[in-house]
Amino acid sequence: QVKLLESGGGLVQAGDSLTLSCTASGLTFDDYSMAWFRQAPGKEREGISYISWGGRYTSYSDSVKERSTISKDSAKNTLYLKMDSLKTEDTAPYYCATAVVQRSYKGAGLNPGDFGTWGHGTQVTVSS
């Protein structure tokens, strides 16, 4: 059974940095592209960053690009998202997810329907 466990969220101030982690189990980590999503209250789930199964390709939403970095450590089966210059509008629970199709770039468009396994989320709250 595939499991994803996010951590690293918390209460921070605007302008701070934060690194989220997502530890995966029950799968061959390097066979799956992965992504980070968030869903603020009253809003749709938003895909914010993607990394291909081999780690060579990454993409970001306009809302976080140039201040976020996605990475992975295959030895630790862990996905990361470092976010800098946090804004109050970054407040949301953050979820990691694995792509449905192995070794595919399907999912690079950050469509939630291209991802099949989700973590339970870690809350990020940015105060002004």
N, C-alpha and C positions, 0 to 999 in steps of 0.2 A: 504494500500500500504506500503510495506516494504521500509524503507529508512535507509541508513547508512551514517553517516557524520564523516569523519576523521578530526583530528586536531592535532596540536603539532609539525608539521614539521617546518623547518627553516634552517638558515645558521649557521653551527657550525664548529668548528675546529677539526681536527683529534685528537683523544684521548678523546674527550668530550663524554658526555652522553645525551640521549634524550628519552623522553617518548611520544609515540604516543597514541592518544585516538580515539576510534570509538564509537559513540553513535548511538544506534539502536532504531527505532520506527516502529510501525505497525506489530509487531510480538511478540510471547511469547519467550522472550529472552532465557530462559533456555531450550527451545526445540531444539535449533540449535547449532551444532558445528560451530566454526568460525575460520578464518585464516587471516594471513597477507601475502600479496604478494607485490612484487615490480617489476618494469620494467624499467631498464635503457635504454637510447636511443640506438636503434640498436640491442637490446637484447630481448630475449623471456621473457614473464612474469615468474617470479621466486617465487614459494611459499617458505616462510621463517619460518613460525611458525603456529602451529595449536593448538587449545584447544577444547576438547570435550564439549558437551552441558552441562554436569554437572561440568565441570572444573577439573575432576580428571585426565585426560590424556592430556599431552602436547607433542609436538614434534617440532623439529627445523631442518632447513637445515644445512648442514655442514658449509655453509658460515657465519652463525650467532650464531651457538650453542656455549655455554660457555661464551657468552658475551651478551645474550639477554634473556629476561624473558617475557613470555606472561601471562596475567591474565585477570580476568573479575570481574566486580562488578554487580551482578544481581540487586541490589537495584537501581542502576543508569542506568541499561541497557547499560553498557559501557564496551568495550573491550580495553585492553591496550597492548602496546609493549614497554618495556624498553630496550634500546640498549646502551651498554657501549663500551668504547674503539672504537669509530667510526673511520672508515677508509674512504679514498677518494672513494674507490670502493663501498661504501654504498650509494653513491649519486644516487637518483632515486625518482620518485613519489612512494609513498606507499599506498596500497589499502587494505581495510578490506573487507571481504566477508563472507556470510553465506552459509552453506552447503545446497544442494538441498534437501536432505533427512533428515527429523527430527529424532532426537534421534538415530543417527547412527554414527558409526566410519568411515563410508565412507567419505573420505576427509583427513584422517590422512596422506595419502601419498602426500598431497599437490598438487594434480592434479587440475588445474583450472577448468576442466570440471565437477568436483564434487561440484562446488559452483555456486549458482544461482543468488544471489543478491550482487551487488558490490557498494562500495562508489565511489566518484569521485576522491579520492586521496588527499594526502598531500605531498608536495615536501620536501625532505630532501637533503640538499646540504652540503657536508663535504669538507672543504678546507684544504689544506696541510700547 
